Amino acid sequence: MDDLIFFGHKDAPLTTEGNVSQVKKTMDRMAMPYEYLDSPDAIHKRFPVFNREALPSDYVGLVQASSASINVQAAASAFFSAAMKTGRLSVLEKYAVSGLEPSGVPHQNQTYAIYAQSEQDALCIRGRHLILSPGVWADSVLNPLGLHQTRDWKIWQMNYAYWPVKSHDVKIPIWFEFGNLDANDHGTFYGFPPLNFDPSMANRVKMSADYTYDVFDHPAQIHHKVSQRLMKELSGHLSSLLNPQAIHLEQMEDAGTCLYSMSPDGKLVIGRIPTQPCSETFYHGASMCIMESGRAFKYAPLFGRVLVELAIDGKSPYQSDLDIFSPLREGLFN
Ligand SMILES: Cc1cc2nc3c(=O)[nH]c(=O)nc-3n(C[C@H](O)[C@H](O)[C@H](O)COP(=O)(O)OP(=O)(O)OC[C@H]3O[C@@H](n4cnc5c(N)ncnc54)[C@H](O)[C@@H]3O)c2cc1C
């Protein structure tokens, strides 16, 4: 657990991640406690790691004291070992699903055949229930079901890197900066404090920009090359934003990339699988979570439960919360 600060222009237009006033509204609505920092002086006083000169005069901030970073590797391995303990999990590693066929009585008593291929082997798995969470490769499994993601869905290849900590005396919170002036993501940056998840992380911080110059229409275009243009902008911004006593800002390490599967409206898609775009008829016993738009990891336990409920019972007690993420939204599939 750690402090999280959202800060930026008081009236910044909305980005994919919202803006400070929208975060404030949401926290008020949900009665979540926070501390409001009403000026750049207040932000700098609370967290001297942010240089006063780098904060424009209309900057405000919100500090949420009960935030946290998740140890993703440990969480994933806990899920995996809990599932293994049931004795009912088989994992096919290094197999790609190359075909998917519904059969049986449509919409009632459906079964599914999944055709999977490895370099050496091909096999067919049959089941009564189907849950799909294929990331940016959604078309590879949805096309056989008659759904094609529209061209408005995009893959955003994001960049990140690490910097060594110079001194632990200056507190580094989890932070997100809405430095954008227009209604786009340019000017949004974020970072994490040093984390003790493994020895290599205890003395360095991970930071990034929340915008990209690498936007793709198809997984074949993914190249995993770190964007030099973006890293230059990120490094330049960090060296004015952050206190040089805290971080070795000249020593960027281990830059890498990862992928957002970005829906046309920036909201994820979770629900039953329609038999046609926008159709209220669904495949029986099936559900999906796709186009997660860069924000789904923390919901994995909840989404797992919802996906199972939708696949097995065809409904979930969380339905009213799910409506905003409906797979029937216009513009998702053709
Ligand atoms: C820069 C960045 C920052 C993020 N920050 C946050 C955050 O702060 N909080 C948060 O909650 N989330 C965050 N996320 C989002 C989070 O990482 C994703 O939501 C999550 O990893 C998506 O998991 P997934 O299982 O849906 O997809 P993936 O992890 O992409 O997994 C999909 C899997 O399906 C497999 N697959 C696809 N097609 C086939 C096929 N035909 N055959 C066989 N296998 C197939 C793939 O190999 C892959 O293993 C962030 C993501 C990025 C990139």
Ligand as a Chemical Component Dictionary entry (heavy atoms), coordinates in Angstrom:
data_LIG
# 
_chem_comp.id                   LIG 
_chem_comp.type                 NON-POLYMER 
_chem_comp.pdbx_formal_charge   0 
_chem_comp.three_letter_code    LIG 
# 
loop_
_chem_comp_atom.comp_id 
_chem_comp_atom.atom_id 
_chem_comp_atom.alt_atom_id 
_chem_comp_atom.type_symbol 
_chem_comp_atom.charge 
_chem_comp_atom.model_Cartn_x 
_chem_comp_atom.model_Cartn_y 
_chem_comp_atom.model_Cartn_z 
_chem_comp_atom.pdbx_ordinal 
LIG C1  C1  C 0 1.448  -0.263  -19.938 1  
LIG C2  C2  C 0 0.322  -1.009  -19.301 2  
LIG C3  C3  C 0 -0.128 -0.580  -18.070 3  
LIG C4  C4  C 0 -1.185 -1.234  -17.459 4  
LIG N1  N1  N 0 -1.581 -0.805  -16.232 5  
LIG C5  C5  C 0 -2.587 -1.439  -15.597 6  
LIG C6  C6  C 0 -2.987 -1.026  -14.291 7  
LIG O1  O1  O 0 -2.436 -0.092  -13.712 8  
LIG N2  N2  N 0 -4.004 -1.694  -13.702 9  
LIG C7  C7  C 0 -4.627 -2.743  -14.308 10 
LIG O2  O2  O 0 -5.530 -3.306  -13.692 11 
LIG N3  N3  N 0 -4.280 -3.157  -15.547 12 
LIG C8  C8  C 0 -3.273 -2.528  -16.204 13 
LIG N4  N4  N 0 -2.894 -2.924  -17.460 14 
LIG C9  C9  C 0 -3.748 -3.883  -18.174 15 
LIG C10 C10 C 0 -3.472 -5.322  -17.890 16 
LIG O3  O3  O 0 -2.096 -5.586  -18.041 17 
LIG C11 C11 C 0 -4.306 -6.109  -18.897 18 
LIG O4  O4  O 0 -5.669 -5.753  -18.715 19 
LIG C12 C12 C 0 -4.200 -7.584  -18.707 20 
LIG O5  O5  O 0 -2.854 -7.996  -18.734 21 
LIG C13 C13 C 0 -4.949 -8.271  -19.848 22 
LIG O6  O6  O 0 -4.979 -9.612  -19.552 23 
LIG P1  P1  P 0 -5.702 -10.612 -20.541 24 
LIG O7  O7  O 0 -5.529 -11.960 -19.928 25 
LIG O8  O8  O 0 -7.070 -10.134 -20.890 26 
LIG O9  O9  O 0 -4.872 -10.501 -21.897 27 
LIG P2  P2  P 0 -3.392 -10.984 -22.212 28 
LIG O10 O10 O 0 -2.518 -10.848 -21.007 29 
LIG O11 O11 O 0 -2.994 -10.284 -23.474 30 
LIG O12 O12 O 0 -3.561 -12.538 -22.479 31 
LIG C14 C14 C 0 -4.185 -13.031 -23.637 32 
LIG C15 C15 C 0 -3.657 -14.428 -23.842 33 
LIG O13 O13 O 0 -4.416 -15.073 -24.854 34 
LIG C16 C16 C 0 -3.524 -15.839 -25.643 35 
LIG N5  N5  N 0 -4.119 -16.033 -26.976 36 
LIG C17 C17 C 0 -4.715 -15.102 -27.769 37 
LIG N6  N6  N 0 -5.158 -15.664 -28.926 38 
LIG C18 C18 C 0 -4.828 -16.974 -28.853 39 
LIG C19 C19 C 0 -5.004 -18.097 -29.750 40 
LIG N7  N7  N 0 -5.609 -17.977 -30.928 41 
LIG N8  N8  N 0 -4.533 -19.301 -29.337 42 
LIG C20 C20 C 0 -3.928 -19.460 -28.124 43 
LIG N9  N9  N 0 -3.733 -18.437 -27.243 44 
LIG C21 C21 C 0 -4.173 -17.222 -27.612 45 
LIG C22 C22 C 0 -2.260 -14.987 -25.707 46 
LIG O14 O14 O 0 -1.145 -15.777 -26.048 47 
LIG C23 C23 C 0 -2.185 -14.450 -24.295 48 
LIG O15 O15 O 0 -1.461 -15.298 -23.448 49 
LIG C24 C24 C 0 -1.819 -2.316  -18.101 50 
LIG C25 C25 C 0 -1.364 -2.749  -19.359 51 
LIG C26 C26 C 0 -0.302 -2.100  -19.953 52 
LIG C27 C27 C 0 0.182  -2.581  -21.297 53 
# 
loop_
_chem_comp_bond.comp_id 
_chem_comp_bond.atom_id_1 
_chem_comp_bond.atom_id_2 
_chem_comp_bond.value_order 
_chem_comp_bond.pdbx_ordinal 
LIG C1  C2  SING 1  
LIG C2  C3  SING 2  
LIG C2  C26 DOUB 3  
LIG C3  C4  DOUB 4  
LIG C4  N1  SING 5  
LIG C4  C24 SING 6  
LIG N1  C5  DOUB 7  
LIG C5  C6  SING 8  
LIG C5  C8  SING 9  
LIG C6  O1  DOUB 10 
LIG C6  N2  SING 11 
LIG N2  C7  SING 12 
LIG C7  O2  DOUB 13 
LIG C7  N3  SING 14 
LIG N3  C8  DOUB 15 
LIG C8  N4  SING 16 
LIG N4  C9  SING 17 
LIG N4  C24 SING 18 
LIG C9  C10 SING 19 
LIG C10 O3  SING 20 
LIG C10 C11 SING 21 
LIG C11 O4  SING 22 
LIG C11 C12 SING 23 
LIG C12 O5  SING 24 
LIG C12 C13 SING 25 
LIG C13 O6  SING 26 
LIG O6  P1  SING 27 
LIG P1  O7  DOUB 28 
LIG P1  O8  SING 29 
LIG P1  O9  SING 30 
LIG O9  P2  SING 31 
LIG P2  O10 DOUB 32 
LIG P2  O11 SING 33 
LIG P2  O12 SING 34 
LIG O12 C14 SING 35 
LIG C14 C15 SING 36 
LIG C15 O13 SING 37 
LIG C15 C23 SING 38 
LIG O13 C16 SING 39 
LIG C16 N5  SING 40 
LIG C16 C22 SING 41 
LIG N5  C17 SING 42 
LIG N5  C21 SING 43 
LIG C17 N6  DOUB 44 
LIG N6  C18 SING 45 
LIG C18 C19 SING 46 
LIG C18 C21 DOUB 47 
LIG C19 N7  SING 48 
LIG C19 N8  DOUB 49 
LIG N8  C20 SING 50 
LIG C20 N9  DOUB 51 
LIG N9  C21 SING 52 
LIG C22 O14 SING 53 
LIG C22 C23 SING 54 
LIG C23 O15 SING 55 
LIG C24 C25 DOUB 56 
LIG C25 C26 SING 57 
LIG C26 C27 SING 58 
# 
